[in-house]
Structure formats: structure tokens, C-alpha cells
Amino acid sequence: MPRYLYYYWDEHWLGSAQTWDDFTFVWMAATRWGWPLQDLHKCSLLELWQNADRLAAEGVPYIQLYAEWLVAKTLREENANALLLQLFLQLHVAEGRYIPKIIDALAYLLLNRFVLHAGRQQYQLTDIEFYYRRAPHHNDPYVHGGPEQEHTGTWFYNLAGGLDLTCGDRASGAEGGILLRGLRQLDGEGCISGIQLVLRELVTALGGALSSGSGWWLGMADSRVDMPVWRTTRQGLVEKEDPLATDFRQRPYRFLADAGYVRTLRGKEALVVELLETGQVGGNEVAHLLGYKPAWLA
């Protein structure tokens, strides 16, 4: 049985009120579309999204949900280094409508599957923001820009006094950076939040200036985790009287993971309210994220 039918059987048919007629309808779609549908899981992530859109336009049932399921499975299980490099390359060639999907996937990998090494210390990334501009597909006016952000995979001390992992590409005219807003120490219980405190922590962790082997780098985590990643708006953006700026200021390009980290944040109630209003958490999760039950929670 094709993987698509396994997915439909397990996720939608079993335990539901659907009938054998419903199953037959999905079976016929699988038979009609054959290899394009059966081989969807063999594509790169960008090709997967593109092919899923084409199949959705043809009326294939459950195809977008199936694509989301495949993407999540791929991000959890496939080689994280290969996926990260693939997604960075595809970020610079994708149409604008796929760039937010690529950003979401990159955020999941960085928060779940990688560890930041600084000297002898190791940290989990818990709070990051994406800034990416490539005309005409993704004209984020809040990107600082500059030659340092025309490359991918380097460190950049940005104009706000924080540390970026760059995600640009000179050949395609892309500029970008992934701002580090928060960390959790892996050998202790400490969390660090705030862009300047993050940079201070990482510089301190480097240790002696005369010793060898020091530096910052991202490596694959020894164990796989699958924490939920919450999406919210970026912090501290200046409001501009410009429809484009308004659009990008409202985009959820800040990504957080680790409930313990969220509990340490100032202004965490406003953050959790936004997550509640956007359906990313339920009322029963609010007290867990905050560490207490707020008065406004019924």
C-alpha cells in the first residue's frame, strides 16, 4: 500500500465516522496520481511543497495535510546537517510563497536538532528571529543588510548589539541573519535571554585568549528531541508608515522552544496570550508555560 494511503488510513480513517466509500475515493486518487504521489517523500522539501500544491490544485484529497506530515517526519528523522544545508540553498532560489515554509523548517532544525558549542560549553538554542531579504520575493525591510549578511553560515555582530548566524547569498542578491535571542545551558539549569546577554555569555564561554581550539560552532545534537516550536512576532521592530513594513512586522518570524526558557522571560504573559490567540497552545497549557495560573485565565 502506498505511503499516502497508510497515512490516510492511520491519521484520518481509523476511529473516524468515515465510510468505505470515503476510503475508496482516496484510493482512486492514489491510483490515478500514481508515482507523483507515491514518490512525494523522496523529493527535497522545496520540491515536496511545490508538488503538493500541484496535486492540491488537481483535487487530491488530504494532500496538504499529508505533505505537512511528511515534512515533520523528515525534519525529525533525516540527517540534520544535510537538511540544514539543503534548506539554506533552497531559501535562495524559492518563490516568495515558499520562503516562510523554509524559515519554519530551519527554525525547527536549529531549535531541536543542533547544539551551539562555545569553547567547552554547549547550549540549546531556545529563541531565534529570522531576517531575510531577497527582492522581489521576500523584501523584509528590517534586515540590516551589508556585505557580512551576503553569506550563509558565518557569525555577524549586528547593529543591535547581538549575534547573527548569517543566511544570505551574494549570487542571488539575498541578505539575512538569524538573531540569537535565547539559550539554555546543557550542563546546567541556566537560561540566558536577551541579545546582549547571549553574546556576553558566549564570549565568556570561550575562555582563555591564549588557548587553542576555542570558538563558536553548531553541531548536531547527540540525541534527537521533538519539542514544539512556537511562532510569534519579532521584538523591538520600529513601526513604519509603510504597508510592506507593516506586513513584515506582523509576520511570526520569532521562534521559541523549551517551556522552562519561556518561564524565565520578562513579558511572558503577553507572549503566551499571543500563542493562545493564534491557537498554538490551549488554555490547559498556559499555566505550564507561565509557571502559574494567571488571573485572566478562566
MOPEVEN-V271550 format. One record per residue. SS is DSSP state (2 for helix, 1 for strand, 0 for the rest). PHI is phi in whole degrees, 0 to 359 (NA if undefined). D_FIRST is the distance of its C-alpha to the first C-alpha in Angstrom with 1 decimal. Layout:
BEGIN
ss	phi	d_first
SS	PHI	D_FIRST
SS	PHI	D_FIRST
END
This chain:
BEGIN
ss	phi	d_first
0	NA	0.0
0	302	3.8
2	304	6.5
2	301	8.2
2	288	6.4
2	302	6.7
2	300	10.2
2	299	11.0
2	299	10.3
2	285	12.4
2	267	14.9
2	233	15.7
2	269	14.8
0	298	15.6
0	76	19.4
0	256	20.1
0	268	21.9
0	290	19.1
0	254	18.7
2	295	16.2
2	296	17.6
2	297	16.6
2	297	13.0
2	298	13.3
2	298	15.0
2	291	12.3
2	301	9.8
2	296	12.6
2	296	13.2
2	297	9.8
2	292	10.6
2	294	14.1
2	267	13.9
2	46	11.5
2	298	12.6
2	304	14.9
2	276	12.3
2	291	9.7
0	263	12.8
2	301	14.5
2	288	14.4
2	270	16.2
0	279	19.1
0	295	22.4
2	296	22.8
2	296	25.2
2	296	22.9
2	299	20.0
2	297	22.5
2	295	23.7
2	294	20.5
2	296	19.4
2	296	22.8
2	295	22.4
2	292	19.1
2	296	20.9
2	295	23.8
0	271	21.7
0	89	20.7
0	292	17.0
0	290	16.7
0	64	16.5
2	291	16.4
2	290	19.5
2	294	18.5
2	296	15.2
2	298	17.5
2	299	19.8
2	296	17.3
2	295	16.3
2	299	20.1
2	299	21.0
2	296	18.6
2	297	20.0
2	295	23.5
2	284	23.2
2	247	21.7
0	277	22.5
0	301	26.0
2	293	28.4
2	298	31.0
2	297	28.8
2	295	27.3
2	299	30.9
2	296	32.2
2	300	29.4
2	291	30.0
2	297	33.7
2	295	33.5
2	288	31.2
2	303	33.6
0	271	36.3
0	235	34.4
0	285	32.3
0	294	33.4
2	304	35.1
2	290	32.3
2	264	30.0
2	297	32.8
2	300	32.6
2	295	28.9
2	294	29.8
2	299	32.8
2	302	30.6
2	293	28.3
2	299	31.4
2	298	33.0
2	301	30.1
2	298	30.3
2	295	34.1
2	276	34.4
2	247	31.7
0	243	31.2
1	232	34.6
1	236	38.1
1	266	41.4
1	263	43.9
1	223	47.6
0	60	49.9
0	263	49.0
1	266	47.5
1	231	43.8
1	224	42.7
1	267	39.6
1	289	39.5
1	238	39.6
1	203	40.9
1	222	40.5
1	231	41.2
1	258	39.9
1	227	42.4
1	212	41.2
1	227	42.9
1	211	41.9
0	289	43.5
0	266	42.6
0	278	39.1
1	205	40.0
1	269	43.8
0	293	44.2
0	284	48.0
0	265	48.0
0	286	47.2
0	297	50.4
0	80	49.9
0	116	51.8
2	299	51.2
2	295	49.8
2	265	46.8
2	263	46.0
0	228	44.0
1	245	41.0
1	89	41.1
1	241	44.9
1	267	46.9
1	221	49.1
1	278	52.0
0	275	51.6
0	290	54.4
0	270	53.7
0	86	54.5
0	243	50.9
1	248	48.5
1	250	45.7
1	266	42.9
1	289	43.1
1	215	40.2
0	255	42.0
1	199	42.0
2	298	45.2
2	298	43.7
2	262	41.8
0	76	44.7
1	269	42.7
1	232	44.6
1	185	43.1
1	206	43.3
1	251	41.4
1	281	44.2
1	271	44.2
1	255	45.4
1	204	44.5
1	221	43.8
1	231	43.5
1	291	45.1
0	277	42.8
0	260	45.6
0	197	47.1
0	257	46.8
0	285	48.4
1	242	46.9
1	238	48.5
1	229	48.3
0	108	50.1
2	296	50.0
2	284	53.4
2	292	52.9
2	299	49.6
2	297	51.5
2	299	54.4
2	299	52.2
2	290	50.5
2	295	53.9
2	298	55.3
2	292	52.4
0	294	53.2
0	79	56.3
0	295	59.2
0	288	59.8
0	259	61.1
0	268	58.2
0	265	55.5
0	81	51.7
0	267	51.7
0	154	49.6
1	245	46.6
1	202	43.1
1	261	39.5
1	229	37.4
1	296	34.0
0	293	34.2
0	294	34.1
0	237	31.8
0	275	29.0
0	238	29.7
0	221	27.9
0	282	30.8
0	297	30.7
0	249	32.3
1	262	34.7
1	246	35.8
1	213	39.3
0	284	42.0
0	288	44.0
0	262	47.4
0	74	50.9
0	282	50.2
0	286	53.3
0	287	53.1
0	235	53.8
0	276	54.7
0	206	52.1
2	304	48.9
2	294	46.9
2	296	48.2
2	299	47.5
2	302	43.9
2	286	43.3
2	294	45.4
0	270	43.1
0	285	39.8
0	277	38.2
0	256	38.5
1	256	39.7
1	233	37.1
1	231	37.8
0	217	36.2
0	83	37.7
2	300	39.3
2	299	42.2
2	292	43.0
2	302	42.9
0	295	45.4
0	271	47.9
0	279	48.0
0	287	51.0
0	68	50.1
2	292	46.9
2	296	47.3
2	298	47.1
2	297	44.0
2	293	42.3
2	300	43.5
2	297	41.7
2	295	38.5
2	292	38.9
2	292	39.7
0	267	36.6
0	76	34.3
0	276	33.4
0	225	35.0
0	259	35.9
2	302	39.3
2	287	38.5
2	263	37.9
2	298	41.2
2	298	43.4
2	295	41.2
2	290	41.3
2	276	45.1
0	90	46.2
0	197	47.9
0	267	47.6
0	288	49.3
0	296	51.8
0	280	49.9
0	275	46.7
0	293	46.9
END
